[in-house]
Amino acid sequence: MDHSLSTLFQARYGAAAPEAAIPSNAVLEALLSHRSVRAFLPDALPEGTLETLVAAGQSAGTSSNLQAWSVVAVEDPARRARLAELAGRQGFVAKAPLFLCFIADTSRLRRLGERQGQPMEGLDYLEAFIVAAVDAALAAQNIVVAAESLGLGTVYVGALRNKPEEVGVELGLPPGAVALFGLCVGRPDPAAPAAQIKPRLPQATVLHRERYDASAEAAAVEDYDNTLAGFSTAQGIGAQGWVGRMLKRVGTAADLHGRDTMKATLRRMGFPLR
């Protein structure tokens, strides 16, 4: 399989790589080769895999060294099945041998304050939740890169936020802790169709130099819409492009599948969000 930067750019954008004096390397090739895997072998992962992945996650940046995240590793098949049901009945959650639930976690800092007799008022503000969410996402992406370097497949599962309180009960989360998303980890099933690199928006829509400039956005989005529609057709998952999908995903509050009440839910779960 050709893993040259030019080939990987072509897969990621539907266009050739720009002229650049950038040599390829294993890290770039791994990052540009990322694809979501939803078919896993049931085999348990080798001893030490989980701990190695978490070490990679803890090596990510963290705001002010607050480390305001946690991860709950779920290997029990019955618990994975219950979480799959809560996450929109996504069966691959139950089939992956390891399901990681990433937690925005201010509770540890709150407990620290209690032990020290300090109220930790800063945790009451929206900033604290943003920091915890960013920390969790940074750690998770490090874990994805580490897992893929070991030949494992991964896929993120945001649908844990459909029923955050029920997920919190299942995971035994304390106040000030909420599952933001999950991550399936396992060996890709070789009998399933191989996951492919999904095209992303052209860089013209996300890369701004010096100042934000959306002047080329409409044309670039139209091109991408056609590219993604072609990819979807080739994968046998319909012919809809990006625009239609986005209109259905965030066009109305109902499209959020219950997440439109997230602010109130987070407050019930111990995040004041002042």
C-alpha positions as CSV (number, residue, x, y, z in Angstrom):
1,M,0.0,0.0,0.0
2,D,1.3,3.4,-1.0
3,H,1.7,5.7,2.1
4,S,3.4,8.6,0.4
5,L,2.3,12.0,1.5
6,S,1.0,12.7,-2.0
7,T,-1.2,9.6,-2.0
8,L,-2.5,10.4,1.5
9,F,-3.3,14.0,0.6
10,Q,-5.2,12.7,-2.4
11,A,-7.2,10.4,-0.1
12,R,-7.9,13.0,2.6
13,Y,-8.8,15.9,0.3
14,G,-9.5,14.4,-3.1
15,A,-6.6,16.5,-4.4
16,A,-2.9,16.2,-4.7
17,A,-0.5,17.4,-2.0
18,P,0.8,21.0,-2.3
19,E,4.4,21.4,-3.5
20,A,6.6,21.4,-0.4
21,A,10.0,20.3,0.8
22,I,8.5,18.2,3.6
23,P,9.9,14.7,3.8
24,S,7.5,11.9,4.7
25,N,7.9,10.2,8.0
26,A,6.1,7.5,10.0
27,V,4.3,10.0,12.3
28,L,2.9,12.0,9.4
29,E,1.9,8.9,7.5
30,A,0.1,7.5,10.5
31,L,-1.8,10.7,11.2
32,L,-2.8,11.2,7.6
33,S,-3.9,7.5,7.3
34,H,-6.4,7.7,10.1
35,R,-9.8,6.1,9.5
36,S,-12.6,5.0,11.8
37,V,-13.0,1.3,12.4
38,R,-16.4,-0.1,13.4
39,A,-15.7,-3.9,13.0
40,F,-13.5,-5.5,15.6
41,L,-12.3,-8.9,16.6
42,P,-13.5,-9.9,20.1
43,D,-10.0,-10.9,21.3
44,A,-8.7,-9.2,24.4
45,L,-5.8,-6.8,23.9
46,P,-2.3,-7.8,25.0
47,E,-1.4,-7.3,28.7
48,G,-0.2,-3.8,29.3
49,T,-1.9,-2.2,26.3
50,L,-4.4,-0.2,28.3
51,E,-1.7,1.2,30.6
52,T,0.4,2.1,27.7
53,L,-2.4,3.9,26.0
54,V,-3.3,5.8,29.1
55,A,0.4,6.8,29.5
56,A,0.2,8.2,26.0
57,G,-3.0,10.1,27.0
58,Q,-1.4,11.6,30.1
59,S,1.5,12.8,27.9
60,A,-0.7,15.2,26.1
61,G,-0.8,18.9,27.1
62,T,-3.0,19.9,30.0
63,S,-4.0,23.5,30.9
64,S,-2.1,24.7,34.0
65,N,-1.3,21.0,34.8
66,L,-4.9,20.7,36.1
67,Q,-5.3,17.3,34.5
68,A,-9.0,17.7,34.8
69,W,-9.9,14.5,33.0
70,S,-10.3,10.8,33.7
71,V,-11.0,7.7,31.7
72,V,-13.1,4.7,32.6
73,A,-12.0,1.6,30.8
74,V,-14.9,-0.8,30.2
75,E,-14.0,-4.4,29.2
76,D,-17.0,-6.2,30.8
77,P,-19.2,-7.4,27.9
78,A,-22.4,-6.8,29.8
79,R,-21.5,-3.2,30.7
80,R,-20.3,-2.6,27.1
81,A,-23.7,-3.8,25.9
82,R,-25.6,-1.5,28.2
83,L,-23.4,1.4,27.1
84,A,-24.0,0.5,23.5
85,E,-27.8,0.7,24.2
86,L,-27.4,4.1,25.8
87,A,-25.2,5.3,22.9
88,G,-27.9,5.0,20.3
89,R,-27.8,1.2,20.1
90,Q,-24.4,1.3,18.3
91,G,-23.5,-2.4,18.3
92,F,-19.8,-2.0,17.7
93,V,-19.5,-0.5,21.2
94,A,-20.5,-3.9,22.6
95,K,-18.2,-5.8,20.2
96,A,-15.0,-3.9,20.7
97,P,-12.9,-5.6,23.5
98,L,-12.1,-2.2,25.0
99,F,-14.4,0.8,25.4
100,L,-12.8,4.0,26.9
101,C,-15.2,6.6,28.3
102,F,-13.5,10.0,28.5
103,I,-14.6,12.1,31.5
104,A,-14.5,15.8,32.0
105,D,-13.6,15.6,35.6
106,T,-13.5,18.5,38.1
107,S,-14.4,16.2,41.0
108,R,-10.8,15.3,41.7
109,L,-9.9,19.0,42.2
110,R,-13.0,19.5,44.3
111,R,-12.0,16.6,46.6
112,L,-8.5,18.1,46.8
113,G,-10.0,21.4,48.0
114,E,-12.1,19.6,50.6
115,R,-9.0,17.9,52.0
116,Q,-7.2,21.2,52.1
117,G,-10.2,23.3,53.4
118,Q,-10.4,25.3,50.2
119,P,-13.7,25.8,48.5
120,M,-12.2,25.8,45.0
121,E,-14.6,28.5,43.7
122,G,-12.9,28.6,40.3
123,L,-14.5,25.2,39.5
124,D,-17.9,26.8,39.6
125,Y,-17.3,28.6,36.3
126,L,-17.7,27.7,32.7
127,E,-14.0,28.0,32.2
128,A,-13.4,25.0,34.4
129,F,-15.7,22.8,32.3
130,I,-14.0,24.0,29.1
131,V,-10.6,23.2,30.5
132,A,-11.8,19.7,31.5
133,A,-13.3,19.1,28.1
134,V,-10.2,20.2,26.2
135,D,-7.9,18.2,28.4
136,A,-10.0,15.1,27.8
137,A,-10.0,15.6,24.0
138,L,-6.3,16.1,23.9
139,A,-5.6,13.0,25.9
140,A,-8.1,11.0,23.8
141,Q,-6.4,11.9,20.5
142,N,-3.0,10.9,21.9
143,I,-4.5,7.6,22.8
144,V,-5.9,7.2,19.2
145,V,-2.5,7.8,17.7
146,A,-0.9,5.4,20.1
147,A,-3.5,2.7,19.5
148,E,-3.1,3.0,15.7
149,S,0.7,2.8,16.1
150,L,0.1,-0.6,17.7
151,G,-2.0,-1.8,14.7
152,L,-5.3,-1.3,16.6
153,G,-8.4,0.3,15.2
154,T,-10.5,3.0,16.9
155,V,-13.7,5.0,16.5
156,Y,-15.0,7.8,18.7
157,V,-18.6,7.6,20.1
158,G,-20.1,10.9,20.9
159,A,-23.6,9.4,21.5
160,L,-22.7,8.9,25.2
161,R,-23.9,12.5,25.5
162,N,-27.4,11.4,24.4
163,K,-28.0,10.1,27.9
164,P,-25.2,11.5,30.1
165,E,-27.0,11.0,33.4
166,E,-27.7,7.4,32.7
167,V,-24.2,6.8,31.5
168,G,-22.9,8.5,34.7
169,V,-24.9,6.0,36.8
170,E,-23.6,3.1,34.8
171,L,-20.0,4.3,35.3
172,G,-20.5,5.4,38.9
173,L,-19.4,9.0,38.2
174,P,-19.4,11.5,41.1
175,P,-20.8,15.0,40.9
176,G,-18.4,17.1,38.7
177,A,-17.7,14.3,36.3
178,V,-19.4,13.6,33.0
179,A,-18.7,11.3,30.1
180,L,-18.0,13.4,27.0
181,F,-17.5,10.7,24.5
182,G,-16.3,7.1,24.2
183,L,-13.6,5.4,22.2
184,C,-13.8,1.8,20.9
185,V,-10.4,0.1,20.7
186,G,-9.6,-3.3,19.2
187,R,-8.1,-5.3,16.4
188,P,-9.9,-4.5,13.1
189,D,-11.8,-7.5,11.8
190,P,-10.1,-8.6,8.6
191,A,-13.3,-10.2,7.4
192,A,-15.1,-6.9,7.3
193,P,-14.7,-4.4,4.5
194,A,-11.6,-2.4,5.1
195,A,-12.2,1.1,6.5
196,Q,-11.2,3.9,4.2
197,I,-9.8,7.4,4.6
198,K,-12.8,9.7,4.7
199,P,-12.3,13.0,2.8
200,R,-12.2,16.2,4.9
201,L,-13.1,19.8,4.1
202,P,-10.6,21.5,1.9
203,Q,-7.9,23.4,3.7
204,A,-9.3,26.6,2.1
205,T,-12.3,26.4,4.6
206,V,-10.3,25.8,7.8
207,L,-6.9,27.3,7.2
208,H,-6.8,31.1,7.6
209,R,-3.6,33.1,7.3
210,E,-3.2,36.1,9.6
211,R,-7.0,36.9,9.6
212,Y,-10.2,34.9,9.2
213,D,-11.3,34.8,5.6
214,A,-14.4,33.0,4.4
215,S,-14.4,34.4,0.9
216,A,-13.5,31.1,-0.8
217,E,-15.7,29.0,1.5
218,A,-18.9,28.6,-0.6
219,A,-17.0,27.2,-3.6
220,A,-14.8,25.0,-1.5
221,V,-17.8,23.6,0.4
222,E,-19.5,22.8,-2.9
223,D,-16.5,20.9,-4.1
224,Y,-16.3,19.0,-0.9
225,D,-20.0,18.2,-1.0
226,N,-19.4,16.5,-4.3
227,T,-16.3,14.7,-3.1
228,L,-17.9,13.3,0.0
229,A,-21.0,12.2,-2.0
230,G,-18.7,10.3,-4.4
231,F,-16.9,8.7,-1.4
232,S,-20.2,7.7,0.2
233,T,-21.4,6.2,-3.0
234,A,-18.2,4.2,-3.4
235,Q,-18.6,2.9,0.2
236,G,-22.2,1.9,-0.4
237,I,-23.6,4.3,2.3
238,G,-25.7,6.5,0.1
239,A,-24.9,9.4,-2.1
240,Q,-25.6,12.3,0.2
241,G,-22.9,14.9,0.5
242,W,-21.8,17.1,3.4
243,V,-24.3,19.9,3.2
244,G,-27.4,17.7,3.5
245,R,-25.9,15.8,6.4
246,M,-25.1,19.0,8.3
247,L,-28.6,20.3,7.8
248,K,-30.0,17.1,9.2
249,R,-27.4,17.1,12.1
250,V,-27.7,20.6,13.5
251,G,-30.6,22.2,11.5
252,T,-33.0,22.0,14.4
253,A,-32.9,21.5,18.2
254,A,-34.6,18.1,17.7
255,D,-31.6,17.0,15.6
256,L,-29.5,17.1,18.7
257,H,-31.3,14.0,20.1
258,G,-31.8,15.4,23.6
259,R,-28.4,17.2,23.8
260,D,-30.2,20.5,23.5
261,T,-30.8,20.2,27.3
262,M,-27.1,19.7,28.0
263,K,-26.6,22.9,30.1
264,A,-29.3,21.9,32.6
265,T,-28.0,18.3,32.6
266,L,-24.4,19.4,33.4
267,R,-25.7,21.6,36.2
268,R,-27.5,18.6,37.7
269,M,-24.3,16.6,37.4
270,G,-22.3,19.0,39.4
271,F,-21.1,21.7,37.0
272,P,-22.4,25.1,38.1
273,L,-21.3,26.7,34.8
274,R,-21.4,30.3,36.1
